[in-house]
Amino acid sequence: MKSFDISDLNTVQVHNYLQHAIAPRPIALVSTIDRAGKVNLSPFSFFNLFSANPPVVVFSPSRRVRDNTTKHTLDNLYEIRECVVNIVDYSIVLKVNQASAEYPKGVNEFHEAGLTELLSVIVKPPRVAESPVQLECKVNQLMPLGKGPGAGNLVIAEVQLMHFRDDLLDDTGKPIQQNFDLVARLGGDWYCRTTDLFELSKPI
Ligand SMILES: Cc1cc2nc3c(=O)[nH]c(=O)nc-3n(C[C@H](O)[C@H](O)[C@H](O)COP(=O)(O)O)c2cc1C
């Protein structure tokens, strides 16, 4: 076993070790809008579901390691506290990756990545039409986890309205897991696809 004291590593190394180990991570493709109405779209794999009542999802746009600036997604959320968390499946993963490129503020990544804006019902940022599940959310809390390069910023968002593509549900409205074809982020440039599913019933 090799042990690492965090104080002996730099931020990039810590990030890299933990990203390989804490994996797979689901990907939130988050749409936001600023006060001037400019739309932003970016993926975040520091993301998960944390509560069902109320339904709360959390994701984290980190401060850039390069220059300690904050990401446009976070800046927008300080202006308009609404977002759509669009779930990522295999069919859109290349476009999602393109949306993660460092575009200047104000550039709409929907256009750069070739994804389609769909009007949301109750929040201002648009949804991603190609995404299999779109969650319209209002932000409850923005919580900085540090001030230095690489520091995360927890976005605690409450789901208000959920959209599921028809083929993901059976006639009774029950989700069909095999039809979701989800992808997730691992370490470095690795991703995985949910093609190796198995069921495990709960212990009695
Ligand atoms: C699959 C994937 C997952 C990512 N996850 C995160 C993340 O959890 N946190 C983060 O700060 N950046 C993450 N990134 C990088 C951001 O998407 C990237 O910095 C993006 O340009 C931020 O855009 P913005 O400044 O327009 O908000 C991820 C990139 C990819 C491709």
The ligand as an SDF file (V2000), in Angstrom:
LIG
                    3D

 31 33  0  0  0  0  0  0  0  0999 V2000
  -17.2600   15.1760  -18.1350 C   0  0  0  0  0  0  0  0  0  0  0  0
  -16.6980   16.4160  -17.4980 C   0  0  0  0  0  0  0  0  0  0  0  0
  -16.8890   16.6360  -16.1550 C   0  0  0  0  0  0  0  0  0  0  0  0
  -16.3990   17.8010  -15.5440 C   0  0  0  0  0  0  0  0  0  0  0  0
  -16.6120   18.0010  -14.2130 N   0  0  0  0  0  0  0  0  0  0  0  0
  -16.2260   19.1560  -13.6310 C   0  0  0  0  0  0  0  0  0  0  0  0
  -16.5260   19.4110  -12.2680 C   0  0  0  0  0  0  0  0  0  0  0  0
  -17.1590   18.6060  -11.5760 O   0  0  0  0  0  0  0  0  0  0  0  0
  -16.1220   20.5950  -11.7400 N   0  0  0  0  0  0  0  0  0  0  0  0
  -15.4660   21.5320  -12.4890 C   0  0  0  0  0  0  0  0  0  0  0  0
  -15.1630   22.5920  -11.9700 O   0  0  0  0  0  0  0  0  0  0  0  0
  -15.1700   21.3130  -13.7830 N   0  0  0  0  0  0  0  0  0  0  0  0
  -15.5540   20.1600  -14.3720 C   0  0  0  0  0  0  0  0  0  0  0  0
  -15.2840   19.9520  -15.6940 N   0  0  0  0  0  0  0  0  0  0  0  0
  -14.6810   21.0290  -16.4720 C   0  0  0  0  0  0  0  0  0  0  0  0
  -15.7310   22.1040  -16.8330 C   0  0  0  0  0  0  0  0  0  0  0  0
  -16.7790   21.5230  -17.5920 O   0  0  0  0  0  0  0  0  0  0  0  0
  -15.0570   23.2180  -17.6340 C   0  0  0  0  0  0  0  0  0  0  0  0
  -14.1540   23.8840  -16.7990 O   0  0  0  0  0  0  0  0  0  0  0  0
  -16.0390   24.1990  -18.2180 C   0  0  0  0  0  0  0  0  0  0  0  0
  -15.3470   24.9540  -19.1800 O   0  0  0  0  0  0  0  0  0  0  0  0
  -16.6180   25.1610  -17.2370 C   0  0  0  0  0  0  0  0  0  0  0  0
  -17.3810   26.0590  -18.0000 O   0  0  0  0  0  0  0  0  0  0  0  0
  -17.9280   27.4480  -17.5020 P   0  0  0  0  0  0  0  0  0  0  0  0
  -16.7510   28.3310  -17.1200 O   0  0  0  0  0  0  0  0  0  0  0  0
  -18.6330   27.9430  -18.7440 O   0  0  0  0  0  0  0  0  0  0  0  0
  -18.8760   27.2130  -16.3570 O   0  0  0  0  0  0  0  0  0  0  0  0
  -15.7040   18.7700  -16.3160 C   0  0  0  0  0  0  0  0  0  0  0  0
  -15.4850   18.5210  -17.6830 C   0  0  0  0  0  0  0  0  0  0  0  0
  -15.9720   17.3610  -18.2650 C   0  0  0  0  0  0  0  0  0  0  0  0
  -15.7370   17.1190  -19.7310 C   0  0  0  0  0  0  0  0  0  0  0  0
  1  2  1  0
  2  3  1  0
  2 30  2  0
  3  4  2  0
  4  5  1  0
  4 28  1  0
  5  6  2  0
  6  7  1  0
  6 13  1  0
  7  8  2  0
  7  9  1  0
  9 10  1  0
 10 11  2  0
 10 12  1  0
 12 13  2  0
 13 14  1  0
 14 15  1  0
 14 28  1  0
 15 16  1  0
 16 17  1  0
 16 18  1  0
 18 19  1  0
 18 20  1  0
 20 21  1  0
 20 22  1  0
 22 23  1  0
 23 24  1  0
 24 25  2  0
 24 26  1  0
 24 27  1  0
 28 29  2  0
 29 30  1  0
 30 31  1  0
M  END
$$$$
